[in-house]
Amino acid sequence: MEKGKIIYLNGVGGAGKTTLSRKLQESLSTPFYWLSFDYFLNISPERYLKNQNKEALAIMHKSASMMPHTVKSFSDNGFNVIADGIYLERDNLLDGCVEVLHEYPVMFVHVTCPLEELYRRATEERGIINPENNIHWQLSELIPKDADIYDITVDTTKEDCVDKIIRLLDYPEKCTAFKTLWSQRT
């Protein structure tokens, strides 16, 4: 059975991954199933989600580490997948993702938007008061640091970001980010 295609979105909170995932699902001619990083965090028991202590973070890290295995299972069964997440240096979850999926048809997408838009989305859409520290922390921790590693970078304030991703799907040989990250590791 042919493996399903994988579009892996990575970006800081508020960059537009959720909206982009939904727009991609609407626009793609074949079905793509959306697996969000937030789903994997939110399956942890509620008491861990409310506490941000060391034990709680370890429990949430464990559930989030299952995401690439789930994406792999979908792809192994011929299902196309959109996966979104935020890969931060301190979590080291990207290594596990690359280990599981480096031989799969993955397009690694860096999802961005201007800093002012991140602030606006955080305050107006998410109701976060004083989001600056969190936004700057996530931007400094987001990996990979080298934007050239990604297969494509899209700015969600631009209308063509969905079309750019869809066009690149026709050229799987150009999607080598996970293979590159894997080769850098070994």
Secondary structure in CASP SS format (residue, H / E / C, confidence):
PFRMAT SS
TARGET T0000
AUTHOR 0000-0000-0000
METHOD secondary structure of the structure
MODEL  1
M C 1.00
E C 1.00
K C 1.00
G C 1.00
K C 1.00
I E 1.00
I E 1.00
Y E 1.00
L E 1.00
N E 1.00
G C 1.00
V C 1.00
G C 1.00
G C 1.00
A C 1.00
G C 1.00
K H 1.00
T H 1.00
T H 1.00
L H 1.00
S H 1.00
R H 1.00
K H 1.00
L H 1.00
Q H 1.00
E H 1.00
S H 1.00
L C 1.00
S C 1.00
T C 1.00
P C 1.00
F E 1.00
Y E 1.00
W E 1.00
L E 1.00
S E 1.00
F H 1.00
D H 1.00
Y H 1.00
F H 1.00
L H 1.00
N H 1.00
I C 1.00
S C 1.00
P C 1.00
E H 1.00
R H 1.00
Y H 1.00
L H 1.00
K H 1.00
N C 1.00
Q C 1.00
N C 1.00
K H 1.00
E H 1.00
A H 1.00
L H 1.00
A H 1.00
I H 1.00
M H 1.00
H H 1.00
K H 1.00
S H 1.00
A H 1.00
S C 1.00
M C 1.00
M H 1.00
P H 1.00
H H 1.00
T H 1.00
V H 1.00
K H 1.00
S H 1.00
F H 1.00
S H 1.00
D H 1.00
N C 1.00
G C 1.00
F C 1.00
N E 1.00
V E 1.00
I E 1.00
A E 1.00
D E 1.00
G E 1.00
I C 1.00
Y C 1.00
L E 1.00
E C 1.00
R C 1.00
D C 1.00
N C 1.00
L H 1.00
L H 1.00
D H 1.00
G H 1.00
C H 1.00
V H 1.00
E H 1.00
V H 1.00
L H 1.00
H C 1.00
E C 1.00
Y C 1.00
P C 1.00
V E 1.00
M E 1.00
F E 1.00
V E 1.00
H E 1.00
V E 1.00
T E 1.00
C C 1.00
P C 1.00
L H 1.00
E H 1.00
E H 1.00
L H 1.00
Y H 1.00
R H 1.00
R H 1.00
A H 1.00
T H 1.00
E H 1.00
E H 1.00
R C 1.00
G C 1.00
I C 1.00
I C 1.00
N C 1.00
P C 1.00
E H 1.00
N H 1.00
N H 1.00
I H 1.00
H H 1.00
W H 1.00
Q H 1.00
L H 1.00
S H 1.00
E H 1.00
L E 1.00
I C 1.00
P C 1.00
K C 1.00
D C 1.00
A H 1.00
D H 1.00
I H 1.00
Y C 1.00
D C 1.00
I E 1.00
T E 1.00
V E 1.00
D E 1.00
T C 1.00
T C 1.00
K C 1.00
E C 1.00
D C 1.00
C H 1.00
V H 1.00
D H 1.00
K H 1.00
I H 1.00
I H 1.00
R H 1.00
L H 1.00
L H 1.00
D C 1.00
Y C 1.00
P H 1.00
E H 1.00
K H 1.00
C C 1.00
T C 1.00
A H 1.00
F H 1.00
K H 1.00
T H 1.00
L H 1.00
W H 1.00
S H 1.00
Q H 1.00
R H 1.00
T C 1.00
END
